[in-house]
Amino acid sequence: MGTNLTDNFREFTTAIEDYIDSSISYHKLDVFKKVMKGVVAGSYQIILGFFLLIALLFLSIALSIYLGVLLDSIALGYLIVGGFYILIMILCSFFLKKILEKVLVRKASILFFNDSEDQEDQ
């Protein structure tokens, strides 16, 4: 009877150790998956932002030249477009931080804490 209890205790401790090892491995994979989702999403946004910035640069140059031709002063066209961007920068410095925090926290929460698709896969 004593050996049976000892054997049961050994099996129990082995099962607990296996469970802990499996749980640690699962959480490592889960964190890796979530980090990689974030990295991929961030990379995608950076690449899109880069091409949008290039397009905006060329459109700004074209608008500056167009306004310069209309006003008979190329420098004035560039000044107007530059002033517009400075105005946007000032507005963004006042309002963008709060909006950006809300959007990023919401998206990060969905990305990292929403496990509904993980539960559907199992």
PyMOL commands that set and color helices and strands:
alter all, ss='L'
color gray80, all
select helices_A, chain A and resi 2-70+74-113+116-121
alter helices_A, ss='H'
color red, helices_A
deselect
rebuild
show_as cartoon
